[in-house]
Every structure is written in C-alpha cells, then in structure tokens.
C-alpha cells in the first residue's frame, strides 16, 4: 500500500454565530499518496481555502480526522501545529507575503533561520533556491524592486526552504497575468517533480488543474473526483 502524505476522513467545518450556522465542509474524504500532485477546483466560496487551511494546520476541523505527514492534526496543540507547519509544510499563497524591508535572499533565509538553521547554511540554501527559480541576479533586491512574477518566484523558493514534504498552493497565480501565471506553474511543477514533493493546488483554472495527477471538485461541501 502506498504511504499517504494526506489522509482525511469525514472532515467537516462549521462556522457558527448567534444568527446562523454555516456548514462549509460537510463530509470530506481524501487519500493522497506521497509524491503525487493534486488539484482542487470549485466555485468561489465553496471552501477550497478552508480545506487547505485545515490540511496546513492553520485552522481546525469541526469534526473528522486529518492525518498529514504522520501527524494526526486534531491531537496537536498550538505548539505542535507550529512545529508541523515549520518542518513539514511549504505554503504558496495568491499574495506573496514577502517582507518589504528584507531582500529576496533575506526573505528566503528567514524561513530557515526561524526553523533553527544556522545562518551560513540558510544563506547557502537560499542562494541555491534563488538559482532554481532564476532569481539569483535579483537576490539583493527588495520586494518593491521585483515584478509580480519575480515576487511569486521568490515565494516558491521560500516554500521549499525547509525541505518540506508537502507543498500547499492556494491560487498561486491569481494575481498574475497569463504569461507570468504559466511561468509560475511550470516552475512550481518542475521543482515539485525535481525534489520529489507532494503538491496540493487550489485553482479556478481547470486547464492548469489538468496538469495534476489527481483532480477533485469541491462541491456542496464534499470532494468529488474529476
């Protein structure tokens, strides 16, 4: 049997207020083997980002079980979830979230330094990743000196800094034009394949989703294979 990087069983997410109860995820079941790529598509507001946040330990399911990288997320306290995210996950969001007062190199190094990496090792790895994404000549530039595509390439490099097994990408090209979007996808898929990572991609683009080995539609709170 394949080793599963992500295994969700009957995961539900309910948001409650005094006025109403909103059930975003109803009964999500998923098994994703290590080293595979998966796309999740669906209409805006259907819960794609919520699902990714649960897998990423940024939010908790209301019920069900979530096992990722050997961890049962529901059993982890906040410190455990932080450790899980730092050591086992890489995130790429629609917005790059680079720190404006740090260079591209420093932004990528910071992810390693926060994870206990020695400064010399962090600098060496960050430079290598910048070369991987074609940004080594721009390593000393600040985010406001980089184009939108370059900032997102730096974000991809940062996601790989701590050598995570699982990459979570939430609409990573949503703020880019078609040319830059295609370039980011080629880069992301190339690096995931090269380094043997597992990828979960949330996207509205069915064509780009078609690049993934496994494809699902999130509809009415449930995942349906495509």
HUQUIDA-V837223 format. One record per helix or strand of 3 or more residues. SS is the DSSP state (h for helix, s for strand). FROM is the first residue (numbers start at 1). TO is the last residue. If there is no record, write none. Layout:
[[SS,FROM,TO] [SS,FROM,TO]]
//
This chain:
[[s,4,16] [s,21,33] [s,37,41] [h,48,55] [s,63,68] [h,73,75] [h,78,88] [s,89,92] [h,104,113] [h,119,132] [h,136,138] [h,143,145] [h,148,159] [s,166,170] [h,178,195] [s,198,202] [h,206,209] [s,214,219] [s,222,225]]
//
